[in-house]
Amino acid sequence: MDSLIHSPAQLSAHLKSLRKARRLTQAQLGALIGVGQARVADIEKNPGAVNVAQLLEVLHALDTRLLLTSADKTSPSAAPGAADW
């Protein structure tokens, strides 16, 4: 399932949904990435405060890919990887 994320709040809800779809508790996900349950709760609550490396670890553990695309595919001047939020 592909999802277009426009805000940290959307990412928060999506991360929690992905974890639950894989039937993982926060503690189980934490064990997969080497952190405690409280850190996973923090990441889900405020993904804007997590570093990119740890976010990528979470996504990998959830068998999810991060795809960056230009917001305007017709414009060569669009900044590559520019965030939409």
N, CA, C and O atoms as CSV, one atom per row, in Angstrom:
chain,resi,resn,atom,element,x,y,z
A,1,MET,N,N,0.845,-1.180,0.000
A,1,MET,CA,C,0.000,0.000,0.000
A,1,MET,C,C,0.890,1.242,0.000
A,1,MET,O,O,1.749,1.388,0.869
A,2,ASP,N,N,0.694,2.113,-0.941
A,2,ASP,CA,C,1.445,3.359,-1.025
A,2,ASP,C,C,0.686,4.459,-0.301
A,2,ASP,O,O,-0.542,4.525,-0.351
A,3,SER,N,N,1.438,5.318,0.373
A,3,SER,CA,C,0.822,6.429,1.088
A,3,SER,C,C,1.622,7.691,0.847
A,3,SER,O,O,2.852,7.679,0.894
A,4,LEU,N,N,0.929,8.759,0.593
A,4,LEU,CA,C,1.542,10.061,0.443
A,4,LEU,C,C,1.428,10.778,1.778
A,4,LEU,O,O,0.326,11.036,2.262
A,5,ILE,N,N,2.564,11.097,2.365
A,5,ILE,CA,C,2.599,11.716,3.687
A,5,ILE,C,C,2.898,13.201,3.518
A,5,ILE,O,O,3.878,13.573,2.873
A,6,HIS,N,N,2.050,14.047,4.100
A,6,HIS,CA,C,2.205,15.496,3.988
A,6,HIS,C,C,2.576,16.178,5.299
A,6,HIS,O,O,2.928,17.358,5.304
A,7,SER,N,N,2.501,15.449,6.414
A,7,SER,CA,C,2.763,16.099,7.701
A,7,SER,C,C,3.295,15.083,8.709
A,7,SER,O,O,3.091,13.879,8.548
A,8,PRO,N,N,3.974,15.565,9.743
A,8,PRO,CA,C,4.407,14.657,10.813
A,8,PRO,C,C,3.235,13.917,11.461
A,8,PRO,O,O,3.381,12.758,11.849
A,9,ALA,N,N,2.091,14.560,11.580
A,9,ALA,CA,C,0.919,13.900,12.173
A,9,ALA,C,C,0.482,12.701,11.322
A,9,ALA,O,O,0.120,11.653,11.857
A,10,GLN,N,N,0.518,12.863,10.015
A,10,GLN,CA,C,0.169,11.744,9.135
A,10,GLN,C,C,1.193,10.618,9.261
A,10,GLN,O,O,0.831,9.442,9.282
A,11,LEU,N,N,2.471,10.985,9.346
A,11,LEU,CA,C,3.519,9.979,9.514
A,11,LEU,C,C,3.324,9.240,10.828
A,11,LEU,O,O,3.481,8.020,10.882
A,12,SER,N,N,2.989,9.954,11.869
A,12,SER,CA,C,2.744,9.352,13.173
A,12,SER,C,C,1.672,8.274,13.075
A,12,SER,O,O,1.879,7.142,13.514
A,13,ALA,N,N,0.543,8.626,12.506
A,13,ALA,CA,C,-0.570,7.674,12.373
A,13,ALA,C,C,-0.180,6.500,11.483
A,13,ALA,O,O,-0.567,5.361,11.742
A,14,HIS,N,N,0.579,6.780,10.443
A,14,HIS,CA,C,0.960,5.728,9.508
A,14,HIS,C,C,1.943,4.739,10.147
A,14,HIS,O,O,1.819,3.529,9.959
A,15,LEU,N,N,2.909,5.252,10.896
A,15,LEU,CA,C,3.858,4.359,11.561
A,15,LEU,C,C,3.134,3.418,12.526
A,15,LEU,O,O,3.416,2.220,12.566
A,16,LYS,N,N,2.215,3.963,13.291
A,16,LYS,CA,C,1.451,3.146,14.241
A,16,LYS,C,C,0.615,2.105,13.498
A,16,LYS,O,O,0.533,0.951,13.920
A,17,SER,N,N,0.002,2.515,12.403
A,17,SER,CA,C,-0.811,1.604,11.601
A,17,SER,C,C,0.037,0.474,11.006
A,17,SER,O,O,-0.381,-0.684,11.002
A,18,LEU,N,N,1.222,0.815,10.507
A,18,LEU,CA,C,2.115,-0.201,9.940
A,18,LEU,C,C,2.530,-1.213,11.010
A,18,LEU,O,O,2.543,-2.419,10.762
A,19,ARG,N,N,2.866,-0.715,12.192
A,19,ARG,CA,C,3.264,-1.611,13.278
A,19,ARG,C,C,2.127,-2.554,13.647
A,19,ARG,O,O,2.334,-3.757,13.801
A,20,LYS,N,N,0.931,-2.005,13.789
A,20,LYS,CA,C,-0.216,-2.830,14.168
A,20,LYS,C,C,-0.578,-3.824,13.073
A,20,LYS,O,O,-0.979,-4.949,13.373
A,21,ALA,N,N,-0.444,-3.429,11.807
A,21,ALA,CA,C,-0.743,-4.335,10.695
A,21,ALA,C,C,0.201,-5.537,10.695
A,21,ALA,O,O,-0.157,-6.616,10.223
A,22,ARG,N,N,1.400,-5.344,11.223
A,22,ARG,CA,C,2.368,-6.430,11.317
A,22,ARG,C,C,2.277,-7.152,12.661
A,22,ARG,O,O,3.110,-7.997,12.989
A,23,ARG,N,N,1.245,-6.797,13.426
A,23,ARG,CA,C,0.957,-7.425,14.718
A,23,ARG,C,C,2.156,-7.370,15.670
A,23,ARG,O,O,2.491,-8.344,16.344
A,24,LEU,N,N,2.790,-6.191,15.696
A,24,LEU,CA,C,3.915,-5.966,16.603
A,24,LEU,C,C,3.501,-5.012,17.705
A,24,LEU,O,O,2.792,-4.036,17.458
A,25,THR,N,N,3.942,-5.291,18.919
A,25,THR,CA,C,3.779,-4.321,19.997
A,25,THR,C,C,4.913,-3.306,19.865
A,25,THR,O,O,5.864,-3.516,19.111
A,26,GLN,N,N,4.802,-2.224,20.593
A,26,GLN,CA,C,5.893,-1.251,20.599
A,26,GLN,C,C,7.163,-1.897,21.148
A,26,GLN,O,O,8.257,-1.611,20.661
A,27,ALA,N,N,7.035,-2.748,22.137
A,27,ALA,CA,C,8.199,-3.431,22.715
A,27,ALA,C,C,8.855,-4.357,21.692
A,27,ALA,O,O,10.082,-4.421,21.606
A,28,GLN,N,N,8.046,-5.067,20.926
A,28,GLN,CA,C,8.594,-5.972,19.909
A,28,GLN,C,C,9.314,-5.190,18.812
A,28,GLN,O,O,10.397,-5.582,18.376
A,29,LEU,N,N,8.718,-4.091,18.369
A,29,LEU,CA,C,9.379,-3.267,17.363
A,29,LEU,C,C,10.670,-2.696,17.927
A,29,LEU,O,O,11.691,-2.661,17.240
A,30,GLY,N,N,10.626,-2.250,19.169
A,30,GLY,CA,C,11.828,-1.734,19.817
A,30,GLY,C,C,12.943,-2.768,19.844
A,30,GLY,O,O,14.102,-2.440,19.592
A,31,ALA,N,N,12.602,-4.011,20.146
A,31,ALA,CA,C,13.602,-5.078,20.175
A,31,ALA,C,C,14.231,-5.276,18.793
A,31,ALA,O,O,15.423,-5.564,18.686
A,32,LEU,N,N,13.437,-5.122,17.751
A,32,LEU,CA,C,13.956,-5.275,16.391
A,32,LEU,C,C,14.966,-4.191,16.022
A,32,LEU,O,O,15.888,-4.435,15.243
A,33,ILE,N,N,14.790,-2.995,16.583
A,33,ILE,CA,C,15.690,-1.892,16.220
A,33,ILE,C,C,16.643,-1.512,17.349
A,33,ILE,O,O,17.412,-0.558,17.222
A,34,GLY,N,N,16.593,-2.245,18.435
A,34,GLY,CA,C,17.539,-2.033,19.522
A,34,GLY,C,C,17.239,-0.876,20.452
A,34,GLY,O,O,18.154,-0.259,20.996
A,35,VAL,N,N,15.955,-0.577,20.639
A,35,VAL,CA,C,15.550,0.472,21.578
A,35,VAL,C,C,14.416,-0.068,22.451
A,35,VAL,O,O,13.858,-1.130,22.171
A,36,GLY,N,N,14.090,0.654,23.481
A,36,GLY,CA,C,13.010,0.244,24.366
A,36,GLY,C,C,11.639,0.669,23.855
A,36,GLY,O,O,11.517,1.431,22.895
A,37,GLN,N,N,10.625,0.158,24.518
A,37,GLN,CA,C,9.236,0.469,24.149
A,37,GLN,C,C,8.970,1.957,24.229
A,37,GLN,O,O,8.267,2.509,23.382
A,38,ALA,N,N,9.525,2.617,25.243
A,38,ALA,CA,C,9.274,4.054,25.410
A,38,ALA,C,C,9.793,4.856,24.216
A,38,ALA,O,O,9.175,5.840,23.809
A,39,ARG,N,N,10.928,4.433,23.659
A,39,ARG,CA,C,11.479,5.153,22.489
A,39,ARG,C,C,10.574,4.955,21.280
A,39,ARG,O,O,10.358,5.898,20.519
A,40,VAL,N,N,10.047,3.769,21.088
A,40,VAL,CA,C,9.118,3.534,19.977
A,40,VAL,C,C,7.878,4.397,20.162
A,40,VAL,O,O,7.378,4.978,19.199
A,41,ALA,N,N,7.378,4.486,21.386
A,41,ALA,CA,C,6.216,5.339,21.663
A,41,ALA,C,C,6.536,6.788,21.306
A,41,ALA,O,O,5.706,7.482,20.719
A,42,ASP,N,N,7.733,7.245,21.657
A,42,ASP,CA,C,8.154,8.614,21.314
A,42,ASP,C,C,8.214,8.819,19.803
A,42,ASP,O,O,7.763,9.844,19.291
A,43,ILE,N,N,8.771,7.840,19.093
A,43,ILE,CA,C,8.876,7.939,17.632
A,43,ILE,C,C,7.492,8.009,17.008
A,43,ILE,O,O,7.249,8.831,16.125
A,44,GLU,N,N,6.590,7.159,17.459
A,44,GLU,CA,C,5.232,7.166,16.914
A,44,GLU,C,C,4.502,8.466,17.250
A,44,GLU,O,O,3.744,8.986,16.432
A,45,LYS,N,N,4.729,8.978,18.436
A,45,LYS,CA,C,4.043,10.195,18.869
A,45,LYS,C,C,4.566,11.429,18.143
A,45,LYS,O,O,3.788,12.309,17.774
A,46,ASN,N,N,5.878,11.498,17.939
A,46,ASN,CA,C,6.480,12.683,17.347
A,46,ASN,C,C,7.595,12.284,16.374
A,46,ASN,O,O,8.773,12.456,16.688
A,47,PRO,N,N,7.238,11.752,15.198
A,47,PRO,CA,C,8.264,11.297,14.260
A,47,PRO,C,C,9.130,12.435,13.718
A,47,PRO,O,O,10.195,12.177,13.157
A,48,GLY,N,N,8.704,13.666,13.871
A,48,GLY,CA,C,9.506,14.788,13.428
A,48,GLY,C,C,10.740,14.998,14.291
A,48,GLY,O,O,11.663,15.702,13.881
A,49,ALA,N,N,10.774,14.402,15.478
A,49,ALA,CA,C,11.899,14.570,16.394
A,49,ALA,C,C,12.896,13.416,16.303
A,49,ALA,O,O,13.893,13.412,17.025
A,50,VAL,N,N,12.652,12.453,15.444
A,50,VAL,CA,C,13.553,11.310,15.307
A,50,VAL,C,C,14.575,11.607,14.208
A,50,VAL,O,O,14.259,12.289,13.233
A,51,ASN,N,N,15.798,11.095,14.364
A,51,ASN,CA,C,16.777,11.319,13.301
A,51,ASN,C,C,16.462,10.388,12.125
A,51,ASN,O,O,15.789,9.369,12.280
A,52,VAL,N,N,16.952,10.754,10.982
A,52,VAL,CA,C,16.636,10.015,9.750
A,52,VAL,C,C,17.121,8.579,9.840
A,52,VAL,O,O,16.424,7.667,9.395
A,53,ALA,N,N,18.294,8.358,10.403
A,53,ALA,CA,C,18.826,6.994,10.503
A,53,ALA,C,C,17.882,6.098,11.300
A,53,ALA,O,O,17.626,4.959,10.909
A,54,GLN,N,N,17.367,6.605,12.410
A,54,GLN,CA,C,16.473,5.787,13.224
A,54,GLN,C,C,15.123,5.596,12.532
A,54,GLN,O,O,14.529,4.522,12.625
A,55,LEU,N,N,14.638,6.617,11.845
A,55,LEU,CA,C,13.396,6.460,11.099
A,55,LEU,C,C,13.553,5.384,10.031
A,55,LEU,O,O,12.649,4.573,9.829
A,56,LEU,N,N,14.687,5.374,9.350
A,56,LEU,CA,C,14.928,4.347,8.340
A,56,LEU,C,C,14.998,2.961,8.970
A,56,LEU,O,O,14.539,1.991,8.368
A,57,GLU,N,N,15.560,2.851,10.165
A,57,GLU,CA,C,15.577,1.564,10.880
A,57,GLU,C,C,14.159,1.091,11.169
A,57,GLU,O,O,13.836,-0.081,10.973
A,58,VAL,N,N,13.318,2.004,11.634
A,58,VAL,CA,C,11.923,1.661,11.927
A,58,VAL,C,C,11.225,1.192,10.655
A,58,VAL,O,O,10.559,0.157,10.654
A,59,LEU,N,N,11.376,1.945,9.588
A,59,LEU,CA,C,10.725,1.583,8.327
A,59,LEU,C,C,11.209,0.223,7.830
A,59,LEU,O,O,10.414,-0.591,7.360
A,60,HIS,N,N,12.508,-0.018,7.936
A,60,HIS,CA,C,13.050,-1.310,7.511
A,60,HIS,C,C,12.454,-2.448,8.356
A,60,HIS,O,O,12.061,-3.484,7.820
A,61,ALA,N,N,12.390,-2.247,9.670
A,61,ALA,CA,C,11.831,-3.264,10.557
A,61,ALA,C,C,10.360,-3.533,10.245
A,61,ALA,O,O,9.860,-4.636,10.468
A,62,LEU,N,N,9.680,-2.521,9.729
A,62,LEU,CA,C,8.266,-2.666,9.358
A,62,LEU,C,C,8.092,-3.103,7.901
A,62,LEU,O,O,6.986,-3.095,7.361
A,63,ASP,N,N,9.226,-3.488,7.273
A,63,ASP,CA,C,9.216,-3.948,5.878
A,63,ASP,C,C,8.574,-2.906,4.959
A,63,ASP,O,O,7.726,-3.218,4.123
A,64,THR,N,N,9.010,-1.663,5.147
A,64,THR,CA,C,8.458,-0.526,4.418
A,64,THR,C,C,9.594,0.249,3.774
A,64,THR,O,O,10.679,0.356,4.345
A,65,ARG,N,N,9.352,0.789,2.592
A,65,ARG,CA,C,10.358,1.586,1.893
A,65,ARG,C,C,9.999,3.055,1.956
A,65,ARG,O,O,8.829,3.424,2.064
A,66,LEU,N,N,11.020,3.883,1.887
A,66,LEU,CA,C,10.846,5.334,1.801
A,66,LEU,C,C,11.196,5.731,0.381
A,66,LEU,O,O,12.299,5.458,-0.092
A,67,LEU,N,N,10.265,6.372,-0.298
A,67,LEU,CA,C,10.477,6.798,-1.673
A,67,LEU,C,C,10.329,8.308,-1.739
A,67,LEU,O,O,9.278,8.846,-1.388
A,68,LEU,N,N,11.364,8.991,-2.182
A,68,LEU,CA,C,11.316,10.439,-2.335
A,68,LEU,C,C,11.117,10.759,-3.812
A,68,LEU,O,O,11.845,10.263,-4.672
A,69,THR,N,N,10.128,11.589,-4.090
A,69,THR,CA,C,9.878,11.997,-5.463
A,69,THR,C,C,9.665,13.504,-5.503
A,69,THR,O,O,9.349,14.135,-4.494
A,70,SER,N,N,9.842,14.046,-6.662
A,70,SER,CA,C,9.605,15.466,-6.848
A,70,SER,C,C,8.103,15.728,-6.798
A,70,SER,O,O,7.309,14.943,-7.316
A,71,ALA,N,N,7.726,16.827,-6.176
A,71,ALA,CA,C,6.310,17.190,-6.107
A,71,ALA,C,C,5.786,17.557,-7.483
A,71,ALA,O,O,4.613,17.333,-7.781
A,72,ASP,N,N,6.650,18.123,-8.330
A,72,ASP,CA,C,6.283,18.516,-9.692
A,72,ASP,C,C,7.163,17.756,-10.664
A,72,ASP,O,O,8.277,18.184,-10.968
A,73,LYS,N,N,6.669,16.637,-11.150
A,73,LYS,CA,C,7.472,15.773,-12.005
A,73,LYS,C,C,7.758,16.388,-13.373
A,73,LYS,O,O,8.621,15.892,-14.099
A,74,THR,N,N,7.059,17.446,-13.734
A,74,THR,CA,C,7.293,18.064,-15.036
A,74,THR,C,C,8.335,19.159,-14.972
A,74,THR,O,O,8.822,19.608,-16.009
A,75,SER,N,N,8.684,19.595,-13.780
A,75,SER,CA,C,9.613,20.708,-13.630
A,75,SER,C,C,11.003,20.221,-13.246
A,75,SER,O,O,11.190,19.672,-12.160
A,76,PRO,N,N,11.992,20.421,-14.138
A,76,PRO,CA,C,13.344,19.998,-13.793
A,76,PRO,C,C,13.948,20.842,-12.682
A,76,PRO,O,O,14.972,20.460,-12.115
A,77,SER,N,N,13.343,21.979,-12.356
A,77,SER,CA,C,13.890,22.846,-11.321
A,77,SER,C,C,13.387,22.486,-9.927
A,77,SER,O,O,13.832,23.069,-8.939
A,78,ALA,N,N,12.457,21.524,-9.840
A,78,ALA,CA,C,11.958,21.117,-8.524
A,78,ALA,C,C,13.097,20.494,-7.735
A,78,ALA,O,O,13.843,19.675,-8.273
A,79,ALA,N,N,13.240,20.855,-6.506
A,79,ALA,CA,C,14.332,20.378,-5.670
A,79,ALA,C,C,14.173,18.870,-5.420
A,79,ALA,O,O,13.132,18.426,-4.936
A,80,PRO,N,N,15.210,18.089,-5.751
A,80,PRO,CA,C,15.099,16.649,-5.510
A,80,PRO,C,C,14.981,16.355,-4.032
A,80,PRO,O,O,15.746,16.870,-3.216
A,81,GLY,N,N,14.010,15.520,-3.697
A,81,GLY,CA,C,13.838,15.116,-2.314
A,81,GLY,C,C,13.231,16.192,-1.410
A,81,GLY,O,O,13.210,16.037,-0.189
A,82,ALA,N,N,12.744,17.269,-1.999
A,82,ALA,CA,C,12.174,18.344,-1.177
A,82,ALA,C,C,10.944,17.828,-0.443
A,82,ALA,O,O,10.088,17.159,-1.023
A,83,ALA,N,N,10.874,18.145,0.812
A,83,ALA,CA,C,9.727,17.721,1.614
A,83,ALA,C,C,8.513,18.560,1.265
A,83,ALA,O,O,8.623,19.734,0.909
A,84,ASP,N,N,7.361,17.933,1.376
A,84,ASP,CA,C,6.107,18.599,1.076
A,84,ASP,C,C,5.532,19.249,2.326
A,84,ASP,O,O,4.430,19.796,2.280
A,85,TRP,N,N,6.259,19.201,3.448
A,85,TRP,CA,C,5.787,19.768,4.694
A,85,TRP,C,C,6.875,20.413,5.450
A,85,TRP,O,O,6.642,20.946,6.535
